[in-house]
């Protein structure tokens, strides 16, 4: 499969494994890269030294291109960027803040820069500022989300920029990937699908919960403050919703106290009731634990089947 994304990053399959705090580590990233796609190490929650170790470990596990995600709300973002510039990675994704101050600096180190943007205005700004590509992520995605759906972002952003556009948010299979490609995207980013990869460090209890989940089992919390996130429904999300919607008395400090460290608690420690299992809205296709290579091969086969069916409609 050849697109502007495969040419930009030097990969075979236009698929990026999305950055997920605590679990997008060297082992998962290398497995995805070795399968022909590319992965992203999540710097969120890591110290500069820990990120350096993860990058170096990934380089011992693969000679294929991979990237790092910088969470621009992180207090140590400057140190994180310094590590990336020193260690070199093929590309960097930027989200959760203003990417402009970092674009030229990261490009000067040899990395391609791909900001995550939530609307047309910011997409056009990234083009002016010289980004190499952009990722648009719909609110169907897991973790911290925006307010526009994936289909609406594709419909509106792709025709209004000349940059390569990667699409994310609720895409977990080849049918979704084919839809994005036919809409004009150059590739997709998937996170949730790789949470059940054999190489992913998500706790077995969290993987079991994902596999058992149905289409209505993800919920959004944090609407009353800046900690908006999508995750699996559990005791924690129920408590948060009671505070925010039913009680209407939640302060930002109360929300923050409940969710601080909840991602690690849920996905690494396996507390599926009072931790957060951040995931996207498309859950039915998540049916079993497989290797990253098997997941990617399945997705590629599904893409081909979907595009062949679509082509048959106009012949």
Secondary structure as UniProt FT lines:
FT   HELIX           4..9
FT   STRAND          15..17
FT   TURN            21..23
FT   HELIX           26..34
FT   TURN            35..36
FT   STRAND          38..42
FT   TURN            44..45
FT   HELIX           48..61
FT   STRAND          67..71
FT   TURN            72..73
FT   TURN            75..76
FT   HELIX           77..87
FT   STRAND          91..95
FT   HELIX           100..108
FT   TURN            109..110
FT   STRAND          112..117
FT   HELIX           120..128
FT   TURN            129..130
FT   STRAND          133..137
FT   TURN            139..140
FT   STRAND          143..144
FT   HELIX           150..157
FT   HELIX           158..160
FT   STRAND          164..168
FT   HELIX           174..182
FT   TURN            183..184
FT   STRAND          187..190
FT   HELIX           192..196
FT   TURN            198..199
FT   HELIX           204..212
FT   TURN            215..216
FT   STRAND          218..221
FT   TURN            223..224
FT   STRAND          229..232
FT   HELIX           235..241
FT   HELIX           242..247
FT   HELIX           252..259
FT   TURN            260..261
FT   HELIX           262..267
FT   TURN            272..274
FT   TURN            284..285
FT   HELIX           292..312
FT   TURN            313..314
//
